[in-house]
Amino acid sequence: MHVLTYFSLKTAFNLFIP
């Protein structure tokens, strides 16, 4: 998995699931 993809998913989860 690419680093950018990892951060994108991490950010998405943090935004949708605080």
Biopython code that builds the backbone (N, CA, C, O; Angstrom):
import numpy as np
from Bio.PDB.StructureBuilder import StructureBuilder

atoms = [
    (1, "MET", "N", (0.847, -1.207, 0.000)),
    (1, "MET", "CA", (0.000, 0.000, 0.000)),
    (1, "MET", "C", (0.878, 1.250, 0.000)),
    (1, "MET", "O", (1.868, 1.345, 0.725)),
    (2, "HIS", "N", (0.484, 2.189, -0.826)),
    (2, "HIS", "CA", (1.274, 3.413, -0.907)),
    (2, "HIS", "C", (1.087, 4.254, 0.352)),
    (2, "HIS", "O", (0.059, 4.167, 1.022)),
    (3, "VAL", "N", (2.071, 5.051, 0.657)),
    (3, "VAL", "CA", (2.021, 5.893, 1.861)),
    (3, "VAL", "C", (0.891, 6.907, 1.744)),
    (3, "VAL", "O", (0.156, 7.133, 2.705)),
    (4, "LEU", "N", (0.749, 7.517, 0.575)),
    (4, "LEU", "CA", (-0.311, 8.516, 0.392)),
    (4, "LEU", "C", (-1.683, 7.877, 0.579)),
    (4, "LEU", "O", (-2.585, 8.478, 1.162)),
    (5, "THR", "N", (-1.828, 6.662, 0.081)),
    (5, "THR", "CA", (-3.104, 5.963, 0.223)),
    (5, "THR", "C", (-3.372, 5.690, 1.686)),
    (5, "THR", "O", (-4.502, 5.824, 2.153)),
    (6, "TYR", "N", (-2.318, 5.302, 2.418)),
    (6, "TYR", "CA", (-2.452, 5.009, 3.843)),
    (6, "TYR", "C", (-2.921, 6.248, 4.593)),
    (6, "TYR", "O", (-3.847, 6.181, 5.402)),
    (7, "PHE", "N", (-2.278, 7.380, 4.319)),
    (7, "PHE", "CA", (-2.658, 8.615, 5.000)),
    (7, "PHE", "C", (-4.059, 9.055, 4.593)),
    (7, "PHE", "O", (-4.801, 9.595, 5.413)),
    (8, "SER", "N", (-4.422, 8.830, 3.345)),
    (8, "SER", "CA", (-5.756, 9.207, 2.876)),
    (8, "SER", "C", (-6.823, 8.410, 3.616)),
    (8, "SER", "O", (-7.825, 8.966, 4.064)),
    (9, "LEU", "N", (-6.600, 7.097, 3.741)),
    (9, "LEU", "CA", (-7.565, 6.258, 4.451)),
    (9, "LEU", "C", (-7.594, 6.623, 5.922)),
    (9, "LEU", "O", (-8.662, 6.667, 6.533)),
    (10, "LYS", "N", (-6.431, 6.886, 6.495)),
    (10, "LYS", "CA", (-6.348, 7.234, 7.901)),
    (10, "LYS", "C", (-7.119, 8.525, 8.154)),
    (10, "LYS", "O", (-7.870, 8.626, 9.124)),
    (11, "THR", "N", (-6.932, 9.508, 7.281)),
    (11, "THR", "CA", (-7.629, 10.785, 7.436)),
    (11, "THR", "C", (-9.131, 10.585, 7.268)),
    (11, "THR", "O", (-9.921, 11.157, 8.018)),
    (12, "ALA", "N", (-9.524, 9.784, 6.297)),
    (12, "ALA", "CA", (-10.948, 9.538, 6.048)),
    (12, "ALA", "C", (-11.593, 8.915, 7.276)),
    (12, "ALA", "O", (-12.677, 9.328, 7.688)),
    (13, "PHE", "N", (-10.923, 7.912, 7.868)),
    (13, "PHE", "CA", (-11.483, 7.261, 9.055)),
    (13, "PHE", "C", (-11.551, 8.239, 10.218)),
    (13, "PHE", "O", (-12.500, 8.212, 11.003)),
    (14, "ASN", "N", (-10.552, 9.097, 10.330)),
    (14, "ASN", "CA", (-10.531, 10.074, 11.427)),
    (14, "ASN", "C", (-11.651, 11.095, 11.256)),
    (14, "ASN", "O", (-12.222, 11.552, 12.246)),
    (15, "LEU", "N", (-11.973, 11.459, 10.020)),
    (15, "LEU", "CA", (-13.023, 12.443, 9.783)),
    (15, "LEU", "C", (-14.412, 11.839, 9.991)),
    (15, "LEU", "O", (-15.273, 12.441, 10.631)),
    (16, "PHE", "N", (-14.618, 10.627, 9.436)),
    (16, "PHE", "CA", (-15.923, 9.997, 9.547)),
    (16, "PHE", "C", (-16.134, 9.341, 10.904)),
    (16, "PHE", "O", (-17.257, 9.268, 11.402)),
    (17, "ILE", "N", (-15.034, 8.862, 11.501)),
    (17, "ILE", "CA", (-15.138, 8.202, 12.810)),
    (17, "ILE", "C", (-14.169, 8.877, 13.782)),
    (17, "ILE", "O", (-13.061, 8.384, 13.991)),
    (18, "PRO", "N", (-14.572, 9.986, 14.369)),
    (18, "PRO", "CA", (-13.719, 10.754, 15.277)),
    (18, "PRO", "C", (-13.280, 9.914, 16.481)),
    (18, "PRO", "O", (-12.556, 10.407, 17.347)),
]
sb = StructureBuilder()
sb.init_structure("model")
sb.init_model(0)
sb.init_chain("A")
sb.init_seg("    ")
for serial, (resi, resn, name, xyz) in enumerate(atoms, 1):
    if name == "N":
        sb.init_residue(resn, " ", resi, " ")
    sb.init_atom(name, np.array(xyz, "f"), 0.0, 1.0, " ", f" {name:<3s}", serial, name[0])
structure = sb.get_structure()
